[in-house]
Amino acid sequence: MDISALSSLASTTSAANAIEVALLKKTMDSFEDSGNDMVRMMESSVMPYLGQNIDVSV
């Protein structure tokens, strides 16, 4: 293997690794947002009866 082919291979590998890392960061951010949404839903369901009944006097 000559130097130019080795350099090209290293550059391609480096670019592929950078793309994989960027994709993993996006995936982790998405999972974090989903987790935060889940926590908010669970916090709002602590009193599930709240707001279901309305007292009306006529």
MODELLER restraints for C-alpha pairs under 7 A, 6 or more apart:
rsr = mdl.restraints
at = mdl.atoms
